[in-house]
Amino acid sequence: MAARDRYSRKLECSQCGNTGFAEVSETDDKRAPSRDFRIDEMPRGFFTEFASTDPKKYMMRCGQCSHKFRFEQKSVYAPGGEPRR
């Protein structure tokens, strides 16, 4: 079983400015057909709209203004929290 890469990602709603850091993980095996992306801890004030194992397709919803947005978008990372490419 492959290890999992773990990192923090800042979520920010472009409508109301609500922010929080999500703790996420994905498979460490670069040969795997999927990144097996998972959100391990969702920050308060954000919800999953559509879950996916691909962070480009994972949709979030802001709990304050109900704005929907993709998880993987232009964002600020926590120190040391850059995901692999």
URNOR-V780730 format. One record per residue. N is the residue number from 1. RES is the residue in three letters. OMEGA is omega in radians with two decimals (999 if undefined). NEAR is the number of other ideal C-beta (glycine too) atoms within 10 Angstrom. D_LAST is the distance of its C-alpha to the last C-alpha in Angstrom with 1 decimal. Layout:
n=N res=RES omega=OMEGA near=NEAR d_last=D_LAST
n=N res=RES omega=OMEGA near=NEAR d_last=D_LAST
This chain:
n=1 res=MET omega=-3.12 near=6 d_last=20.8
n=2 res=ALA omega=3.07 near=11 d_last=17.2
n=3 res=ALA omega=3.13 near=9 d_last=16.3
n=4 res=ARG omega=3.00 near=14 d_last=14.2
n=5 res=ASP omega=3.12 near=15 d_last=11.5
n=6 res=ARG omega=3.10 near=14 d_last=13.3
n=7 res=TYR omega=3.08 near=17 d_last=12.7
n=8 res=SER omega=3.12 near=17 d_last=14.9
n=9 res=ARG omega=3.11 near=22 d_last=14.5
n=10 res=LYS omega=3.03 near=14 d_last=17.3
n=11 res=LEU omega=3.14 near=21 d_last=18.9
n=12 res=GLU omega=3.11 near=17 d_last=21.3
n=13 res=CYS omega=-3.12 near=21 d_last=23.8
n=14 res=SER omega=-3.14 near=12 d_last=24.5
n=15 res=GLN omega=-3.02 near=12 d_last=28.0
n=16 res=CYS omega=3.11 near=14 d_last=29.4
n=17 res=GLY omega=3.08 near=10 d_last=27.0
n=18 res=ASN omega=-3.11 near=18 d_last=26.7
n=19 res=THR omega=3.07 near=14 d_last=23.9
n=20 res=GLY omega=3.13 near=17 d_last=22.6
n=21 res=PHE omega=3.08 near=17 d_last=19.7
n=22 res=ALA omega=3.04 near=19 d_last=18.3
n=23 res=GLU omega=-3.05 near=16 d_last=17.4
n=24 res=VAL omega=3.09 near=22 d_last=14.8
n=25 res=SER omega=3.06 near=17 d_last=13.5
n=26 res=GLU omega=-3.07 near=20 d_last=11.6
n=27 res=THR omega=-3.13 near=19 d_last=12.3
n=28 res=ASP omega=-3.09 near=15 d_last=11.3
n=29 res=ASP omega=-3.10 near=15 d_last=12.3
n=30 res=LYS omega=3.11 near=8 d_last=9.9
n=31 res=ARG omega=-3.11 near=6 d_last=13.1
n=32 res=ALA omega=-3.13 near=11 d_last=14.0
n=33 res=PRO omega=-3.13 near=8 d_last=14.8
n=34 res=SER omega=3.09 near=11 d_last=13.4
n=35 res=ARG omega=-3.12 near=20 d_last=10.8
n=36 res=ASP omega=-3.12 near=15 d_last=14.2
n=37 res=PHE omega=3.09 near=21 d_last=13.2
n=38 res=ARG omega=2.98 near=16 d_last=16.2
n=39 res=ILE omega=-3.09 near=19 d_last=17.6
n=40 res=ASP omega=3.10 near=10 d_last=19.7
n=41 res=GLU omega=3.13 near=10 d_last=21.6
n=42 res=MET omega=3.12 near=17 d_last=22.2
n=43 res=PRO omega=3.10 near=17 d_last=23.7
n=44 res=ARG omega=3.10 near=7 d_last=27.3
n=45 res=GLY omega=3.09 near=14 d_last=27.9
n=46 res=PHE omega=-3.11 near=22 d_last=25.0
n=47 res=PHE omega=3.07 near=12 d_last=25.3
n=48 res=THR omega=3.05 near=13 d_last=23.4
n=49 res=GLU omega=3.11 near=15 d_last=24.7
n=50 res=PHE omega=-3.12 near=12 d_last=22.8
n=51 res=ALA omega=3.12 near=12 d_last=20.7
n=52 res=SER omega=3.05 near=15 d_last=18.0
n=53 res=THR omega=3.08 near=14 d_last=15.6
n=54 res=ASP omega=-3.09 near=13 d_last=13.1
n=55 res=PRO omega=3.10 near=18 d_last=12.2
n=56 res=LYS omega=-3.12 near=11 d_last=12.8
n=57 res=LYS omega=-3.13 near=13 d_last=16.3
n=58 res=TYR omega=-3.10 near=19 d_last=17.1
n=59 res=MET omega=-3.12 near=14 d_last=20.0
n=60 res=MET omega=3.03 near=21 d_last=21.5
n=61 res=ARG omega=3.08 near=16 d_last=25.0
n=62 res=CYS omega=-3.14 near=23 d_last=26.4
n=63 res=GLY omega=-3.12 near=17 d_last=29.5
n=64 res=GLN omega=-3.06 near=13 d_last=31.4
n=65 res=CYS omega=3.13 near=12 d_last=31.4
n=66 res=SER omega=3.09 near=12 d_last=30.0
n=67 res=HIS omega=3.10 near=14 d_last=27.4
n=68 res=LYS omega=3.11 near=13 d_last=24.7
n=69 res=PHE omega=3.11 near=17 d_last=21.1
n=70 res=ARG omega=3.08 near=14 d_last=17.6
n=71 res=PHE omega=-3.08 near=24 d_last=15.5
n=72 res=GLU omega=3.10 near=14 d_last=12.3
n=73 res=GLN omega=3.10 near=12 d_last=13.9
n=74 res=LYS omega=-3.03 near=6 d_last=14.3
n=75 res=SER omega=3.06 near=10 d_last=14.9
n=76 res=VAL omega=-3.14 near=11 d_last=15.6
n=77 res=TYR omega=3.01 near=13 d_last=14.1
n=78 res=ALA omega=3.12 near=13 d_last=16.4
n=79 res=PRO omega=-3.12 near=6 d_last=16.8
n=80 res=GLY omega=-3.04 near=7 d_last=14.3
n=81 res=GLY omega=3.14 near=16 d_last=12.5
n=82 res=GLU omega=3.08 near=11 d_last=9.1
n=83 res=PRO omega=3.10 near=17 d_last=6.6
n=84 res=ARG omega=3.10 near=9 d_last=3.8
n=85 res=ARG omega=999 near=3 d_last=0.0
